[in-house]
Amino acid sequence: MRYIDPHIHMVSRITDDYARMADAGCVAITEPAFWAGFDRSAEGFADYFRQLTETEPRRAAMYGIQHHCWLCINAKEAEDTGLSREVIGLIPQYLDRPNVLGVGEIGLNKNSRNELAIFEEQLALAKRHDALVLIHTPHLEDKLKGTRLIVDALKNSGLAPHRVLIDHVEEHTVRIALDGGYWCAMTLYPETKCTPQRAVDILETHGVDRICMNSAGDWGPSDPLSVPLARREMRRRGHVDQLIQRVTFENPLAFLSQSPRFRVEPASV
Ligand SMILES: [Zn+2]
């Protein structure tokens, strides 16, 4: 059964992860630009954007996985507004590259004034370029307030809600995203964020319309195979293949296909 992982940081993963994901049915991924674990210079971002648009698609293709990406300055480094504006100035020259879907993962980290200003500037960038948007919502105690601030900024941006995906939703924020008309996704982490069990609970409570699941596999403790793990949990609870396929393949396909650059090879069987 094929699946799409709409949020995974492959620059932090080894090539064997691509092989294991392909074996588990992964046919396409999307990789948002994020914090590398240390703060970078604008030149560092230019190199990172080349890695996301040139190197990773080639590495993924060796395993039959279509690689796509999103470009931005992440919420953590957005605290430095000078650096952020330099990076935002770099982005347009990469937006037309063949695997770029839009602007992301933008959002808030600590809900600060600087983060919000840079978030709004990147929403304006997406609007100018008619780009899709992938949103990072803050963690733990900052999530609820941050998600509300994000939705307010989205409403003011003039972007169409169906072209925006709000990521890392949990039990207390999923309705805010869905009721606003946005797509959303649950990030499956072994311990922090959402476990596969909690994610399936959320699906059983809120339905499967406009909800996706992703692994967000990165340089921290995370599992690049957590989408297949959640599928196993759905199966264990008696959900039919059609529903599992809807959440892990058809939903991300529907959202991402709003970009003409999103590609998935047709099924061979
Ligand atoms: Zn991420």
Residues whose N, C-alpha, C, O or C-beta is under 5 A from the ligand:
A	BS01	ZN	F34 A216
